[in-house]
Amino acid sequence: MESKQISVNINLGNIKRLEIFFKNILSDDLNMIAPFFYLYDLRTWSDHSNSQNKFDSVVKSLELNSDSSLEKIYKKLIEQLHHTLNWMLNKLQEEN
């Protein structure tokens, strides 16, 4: 991103820096980065007992029922991550 004169605060987390890449380099106006945030929120939920709201938000964002199994939730998330990574690959190939 330096070669494109895009400054990135080194104190930002990895996903936030990836979000800047998606917005500024890949012109992500579809929020394709979202599955990475969902994955982070699920990790936070699994580590902290007071994070049920993160879990509920991810389930809602994935358009699943609140009583969905973890298997179903992660399967849907993996599908979205796969879609995002394919989208990113296509965007990068367009530039070459």
C-alpha positions as CSV (number, residue, x, y, z in Angstrom):
1,M,0.0,0.0,0.0
2,E,3.0,2.2,0.5
3,S,3.6,2.2,-3.3
4,K,0.1,3.6,-3.7
5,Q,0.7,6.3,-1.0
6,I,-1.9,4.8,1.3
7,S,-0.8,5.4,4.9
8,V,-1.7,2.7,7.4
9,N,-1.5,3.2,11.1
10,I,0.8,0.4,12.4
11,N,-1.2,0.3,15.6
12,L,-4.2,-1.1,13.8
13,G,-5.1,-4.7,14.0
14,N,-4.5,-7.0,11.1
15,I,-8.1,-7.2,10.0
16,K,-8.5,-3.4,10.1
17,R,-5.4,-3.1,7.9
18,L,-6.8,-5.8,5.6
19,E,-10.0,-3.7,5.5
20,I,-8.0,-0.7,4.3
21,F,-6.5,-2.8,1.6
22,F,-9.9,-4.1,0.5
23,K,-11.3,-0.5,0.4
24,N,-8.3,1.3,-1.2
25,I,-6.7,-1.3,-3.4
26,L,-9.6,-3.6,-4.3
27,S,-12.3,-0.9,-4.2
28,D,-14.5,-3.1,-2.0
29,D,-17.9,-1.3,-1.8
30,L,-19.7,-4.6,-1.1
31,N,-18.2,-5.2,2.3
32,M,-16.5,-8.3,1.1
33,I,-14.2,-8.1,4.2
34,A,-17.1,-8.9,6.5
35,P,-16.5,-12.7,6.9
36,F,-13.1,-12.0,8.4
37,F,-14.7,-9.8,11.0
38,Y,-17.3,-12.5,11.6
39,L,-14.5,-15.1,12.2
40,Y,-12.8,-12.7,14.6
41,D,-16.1,-12.1,16.5
42,L,-16.6,-15.9,16.8
43,R,-13.1,-16.3,18.2
44,T,-13.8,-13.5,20.7
45,W,-17.1,-15.1,21.7
46,S,-15.5,-18.5,22.3
47,D,-12.8,-17.0,24.5
48,H,-15.0,-14.6,26.6
49,S,-18.1,-15.4,28.5
50,N,-19.5,-11.9,28.1
51,S,-19.5,-11.9,24.3
52,Q,-22.9,-13.5,23.5
53,N,-23.8,-10.3,21.6
54,K,-20.9,-11.0,19.1
55,F,-22.2,-14.5,18.5
56,D,-25.7,-13.3,18.0
57,S,-24.6,-10.6,15.6
58,V,-22.6,-13.0,13.5
59,V,-25.5,-15.5,13.3
60,K,-27.8,-12.7,12.2
61,S,-25.2,-11.4,9.6
62,L,-24.9,-14.9,8.2
63,E,-28.7,-15.0,7.9
64,L,-29.0,-18.1,10.1
65,N,-31.5,-18.9,12.8
66,S,-30.4,-18.2,16.4
67,D,-30.6,-21.9,17.2
68,S,-28.3,-22.9,14.3
69,S,-25.6,-25.5,15.2
70,L,-22.0,-24.4,15.4
71,E,-21.4,-26.7,12.4
72,K,-23.9,-24.9,10.3
73,I,-22.6,-21.5,11.4
74,Y,-19.0,-22.3,10.6
75,K,-20.0,-24.0,7.3
76,K,-21.8,-20.9,6.2
77,L,-18.8,-18.7,7.3
78,I,-16.4,-20.9,5.4
79,E,-18.5,-20.5,2.3
80,Q,-18.5,-16.7,2.7
81,L,-14.7,-16.7,3.3
82,H,-14.2,-18.8,0.2
83,H,-16.4,-16.4,-1.8
84,T,-14.4,-13.4,-0.5
85,L,-11.1,-15.0,-1.2
86,N,-12.2,-15.8,-4.8
87,W,-13.5,-12.3,-5.2
88,M,-10.1,-10.9,-4.0
89,L,-8.2,-13.2,-6.4
90,N,-10.3,-12.1,-9.3
91,K,-9.8,-8.4,-8.4
92,L,-6.1,-8.8,-8.2
93,Q,-5.9,-10.7,-11.5
94,E,-7.9,-7.9,-13.1
95,E,-5.1,-5.5,-12.2
96,N,-2.5,-7.6,-14.0
